[in-house]
Amino acid sequence: MVSATTSRPVRKQRVRDRAAPPTLERPGVAWAVPGLLYFLVFAVAPMAGVLYLSFTHWDGLNAPQFTGAENWSRFFGDAQVWQSTLVTGVLLVGNIVVQAPVSILLGVWAAGHQRNRAVLSAVFFLPLLLSTAATAIMWRQLLDPNFGLPAKFEWLFGSNPMGTQQGAIACLVLVTTWQFVPFHSLLYQGAARAIPHTLYQAAAIDGAGRVRQFFHITLPQLRNTMITSTIFMVVGGLTAFDIVLLLTNGGPGTDTAILPFSMYQTAFRTYDYGYASAIASFLLLLATAASVLLTKLSGYDKMTSTMEGL
């Protein structure tokens, strides 16, 4: 017969074993093989090919001829390329400065429970459904100085908003913001809905109003999403091409000829694919460096919490 003193430890051990959570194991390396193969074939291999072509002279028809660092010497001495780099940077900064606050405010608002929020959110997100080509063509007609909005509202747009470099860059920022703010707003909407409501309840008890809650609770909790959204803006801004081609065609003159546009003209207008590959390689290095630098400076790679902003 088992005594009560000897049965208690056994019963406690069974309860402890039953309450223990199941252990989670990392998936094996084999699960990553399909993704790694896809990345190697469709990303690493083309990039390696472009880097090789940057050391050759190739017209697209004959076999590439190895020329060493000739294309890179020409690249570092090309004033047009550095002007394109400057225009790319200005356009990138303009997009971030305009898109980031608008996306945050719209995304946080869409995460609430306001009246008619769902209908208005659907209207705001409509530009996301349009292609960049359709968006650029539509806005090119709207900004036409003879038949578009400038002809009707000259006091607001001027006689020709795309007739100067500043005006053309402003138009590119406007159109890009109109199209891609919905995407970034969706990111912020999902992140804002994941913020624990108890934080706002505790802040309200302490007497904090909505503005103070926004700056002291919402924004810090959206830190991770801000970094992700900004990286998307950086990479998208450095690789934008079709909107410049269809809206300004690099004009007036070459004032809005960003790096991808210069690469396109070099490859498909002058058929100098070797030099165009050098521009593409520089653009790839620039985008990668900007993304890595942003990640390091923000401390995103050191975050261990699964909660936003921690």
C-alpha positions in Angstrom: 0.0 0.0 0.0 1.4 3.4 -1.1 1.4 6.0 1.6 0.1 9.5 1.1 3.5 11.0 1.6 5.0 9.0 -1.2 2.1 9.7 -3.7 2.2 13.5 -3.4 5.6 14.0 -5.2 4.5 11.6 -8.0 1.2 13.6 -8.4 3.0 16.9 -8.4 5.5 15.6 -11.0 2.7 14.5 -13.3 1.0 17.9 -13.1 4.3 19.6 -13.8 4.9 17.5 -16.8 1.4 18.1 -18.1 1.7 21.9 -17.7 5.1 22.1 -19.4 4.8 23.8 -22.9 6.0 21.8 -25.9 9.5 22.5 -27.1 9.9 24.3 -30.4 12.6 23.2 -32.7 14.1 25.2 -35.6 13.3 23.8 -39.0 16.1 21.9 -40.7 18.4 23.4 -43.4 16.5 21.4 -46.1 13.5 23.8 -45.7 15.7 26.7 -46.9 17.0 24.9 -50.0 14.2 25.9 -52.4 14.4 29.5 -51.3 18.2 29.6 -51.6 18.1 28.0 -55.0 15.6 30.5 -56.2 17.7 33.3 -54.8 20.9 32.0 -56.4 19.4 31.4 -59.8 17.3 34.6 -60.1 19.2 37.1 -58.0 22.9 36.2 -57.4 23.6 34.8 -60.9 22.1 37.8 -62.8 24.0 40.2 -60.4 27.2 38.3 -61.0 26.6 38.5 -64.8 26.0 42.2 -64.7 29.2 42.7 -62.6 31.2 40.8 -65.2 29.7 42.7 -68.1 30.7 46.0 -66.4 34.3 45.0 -67.2 33.6 44.4 -70.9 32.5 46.2 -74.0 29.3 44.7 -75.4 26.9 46.0 -78.0 24.3 43.3 -77.4 25.0 41.4 -80.6 28.6 40.4 -80.7 30.5 38.6 -78.0 31.5 40.7 -75.0 35.1 41.9 -75.1 36.9 42.2 -71.8 38.2 45.7 -71.3 39.3 45.7 -67.7 38.4 48.7 -65.6 37.8 51.0 -68.6 34.1 51.3 -68.0 34.7 52.1 -64.3 37.3 54.8 -65.2 34.8 56.3 -67.5 32.1 56.0 -64.8 34.0 57.9 -62.1 34.8 60.7 -64.6 31.3 61.0 -66.0 29.7 64.3 -64.8 26.3 63.2 -66.1 26.3 60.1 -63.9 27.1 62.1 -60.8 24.4 64.5 -61.7 22.0 61.6 -62.0 23.2 60.3 -58.6 22.4 63.7 -57.1 19.0 63.9 -58.7 18.3 60.3 -57.4 19.2 61.3 -53.9 17.1 64.5 -54.0 14.1 62.5 -55.3 14.6 59.8 -52.7 14.8 62.2 -49.8 11.8 64.1 -51.1 9.8 60.9 -51.3 10.7 59.8 -47.7 10.0 63.3 -46.2 6.6 63.5 -47.8 5.4 59.8 -47.8 6.5 58.9 -44.3 4.3 61.3 -42.2 1.3 60.9 -44.5 1.5 57.1 -44.4 1.9 57.1 -40.6 -1.1 59.4 -40.1 -3.3 57.6 -42.6 -2.3 54.1 -41.4 -3.0 55.0 -37.7 -6.3 56.6 -38.6 -7.3 53.5 -40.7 -6.6 51.3 -37.7 -9.2 53.0 -35.6 -13.0 52.6 -35.4 -14.2 55.8 -36.9 -17.5 56.0 -38.7 -17.2 55.1 -42.4 -13.6 54.2 -41.9 -13.8 51.1 -44.1 -15.3 52.9 -47.0 -12.9 55.8 -46.8 -9.9 53.5 -46.4 -11.0 51.6 -49.6 -11.1 54.9 -51.5 -7.6 55.9 -50.2 -6.1 52.6 -51.2 -7.4 52.7 -54.8 -4.1 54.1 -56.2 -2.4 51.0 -55.0 -4.4 48.9 -57.5 -3.1 50.9 -60.5 0.1 50.1 -62.4 2.9 52.6 -62.3 2.6 53.0 -66.1 -1.1 53.8 -65.9 -0.5 56.2 -63.1 2.3 58.1 -64.9 0.3 58.4 -68.1 -2.8 59.7 -66.2 -0.8 62.3 -64.3 1.0 63.4 -67.4 -2.3 64.2 -69.0 -3.5 66.0 -65.8 -0.3 68.1 -65.6 -0.3 69.0 -69.3 0.2 72.8 -69.5 -2.2 73.2 -72.4 -5.2 70.9 -71.5 -4.6 69.8 -67.9 -4.9 71.2 -64.5 -2.2 74.0 -65.0 -4.4 75.5 -67.7 -7.3 75.8 -65.3 -5.5 76.4 -62.0 -2.4 78.4 -63.1 -2.3 80.1 -59.7 -1.7 76.7 -58.0 0.4 74.8 -60.6 2.0 77.6 -62.6 2.0 77.7 -66.4 4.1 74.6 -66.8 4.9 72.7 -63.5 7.3 70.3 -65.3 9.2 73.0 -67.2 11.9 73.4 -64.5 14.0 71.0 -62.6 12.4 71.9 -59.2 8.9 71.6 -60.7 9.6 68.3 -62.4 11.0 66.8 -59.2 8.1 68.1 -57.2 5.7 66.5 -59.7 7.6 63.2 -59.5 7.3 63.3 -55.7 3.6 64.1 -55.9 2.8 61.3 -58.2 5.0 58.8 -56.4 3.4 59.7 -53.1 -0.1 59.5 -54.5 0.6 55.9 -55.7 2.6 54.4 -52.9 1.3 56.0 -49.7 -1.5 53.4 -49.6 1.1 50.6 -49.5 3.0 52.1 -46.6 -0.3 53.0 -44.9 -1.3 49.3 -44.9 2.0 48.5 -43.1 1.3 51.1 -40.4 -2.4 50.1 -40.2 -1.5 46.5 -39.3 1.2 47.6 -36.9 -1.1 50.1 -35.2 -3.7 47.4 -34.7 -1.2 45.2 -32.9 -0.4 47.8 -30.2 -1.9 46.6 -26.9 -5.0 48.7 -26.0 -4.0 48.5 -22.4 -1.2 51.0 -23.0 -3.7 53.6 -24.1 -6.0 52.8 -21.2 -3.2 53.3 -18.7 -2.2 56.6 -20.4 -5.8 57.8 -20.4 -5.9 57.1 -16.6 -2.8 59.2 -16.1 -4.4 62.0 -18.0 -2.6 61.8 -21.4 -4.6 63.1 -24.3 -4.7 61.7 -27.9 -1.8 63.8 -29.1 0.4 62.8 -26.2 -0.6 59.2 -26.6 0.3 59.4 -30.3 3.8 60.7 -29.7 4.6 58.7 -26.5 2.9 55.3 -27.3 1.9 55.0 -31.0 5.1 56.3 -32.6 7.5 54.3 -30.3 5.5 51.2 -30.9 5.7 51.7 -34.7 9.5 51.9 -34.7 10.1 48.5 -36.4 7.5 49.3 -39.1 9.0 52.7 -39.7 12.4 51.1 -40.4 10.8 48.5 -42.7 8.8 51.1 -44.6 11.8 53.4 -44.9 13.9 50.5 -46.4 11.1 49.9 -48.9 11.2 53.6 -49.8 14.9 53.7 -50.2 15.1 50.6 -52.4 12.1 51.7 -54.4 13.4 55.2 -54.9 16.8 54.0 -56.0 15.3 51.6 -58.6 12.4 53.7 -59.9 12.4 54.0 -63.6 9.1 53.7 -65.4 7.5 56.7 -63.7 10.4 59.0 -64.8 10.3 57.5 -68.3 6.6 58.1 -68.8 6.1 61.3 -66.8 9.1 63.5 -67.5 11.3 61.3 -69.8 14.3 62.6 -67.9 13.5 66.2 -68.7 13.5 69.0 -68.9 16.8 68.2 -70.6 18.5 65.8 -68.3 17.3 67.4 -65.0 15.4 64.4 -63.8 17.5 61.7 -65.4 18.0 59.4 -62.3 20.5 56.5 -62.3 18.1 53.8 -63.6 17.0 56.2 -66.4 20.6 56.9 -67.3 21.3 53.1 -67.3 18.3 52.6 -69.6 19.4 55.2 -72.1 23.0 53.9 -72.1 21.9 50.4 -72.8 19.0 50.8 -75.2 19.7 54.1 -76.8 23.5 53.9 -77.4 23.7 50.0 -77.1 26.7 50.3 -74.7 25.7 47.5 -72.4 29.1 47.3 -70.7 28.9 50.8 -69.4 25.3 50.4 -68.5 26.2 47.3 -66.5 28.7 49.5 -64.6 25.9 52.0 -63.7 23.7 49.0 -62.7 26.4 47.6 -60.5 26.9 51.0 -58.8 23.2 51.3 -58.3 23.1 47.8 -56.7 25.9 48.7 -54.3 24.3 52.0 -53.5 20.9 50.4 -52.6 22.5 47.6 -50.6 24.7 50.1 -48.7 21.8 52.4 -47.9 19.7 49.5 -46.6 22.5 48.1 -44.5 23.4 51.5 -43.1 19.8 52.2 -42.2 19.5 48.9 -40.4 22.7 49.4 -38.5 22.0 53.0 -37.4 18.4 52.2 -36.3 19.6 49.2 -34.2 17.0 47.0 -36.0 19.4 44.1 -36.2 19.9 44.1 -32.4 16.2 44.0 -31.5 15.2 40.7 -29.8 11.6 41.4 -28.7 8.7 40.4 -30.8 6.8 43.4 -29.8 6.8 46.6 -31.8 9.4 49.2 -30.8 11.1 47.1 -28.2 
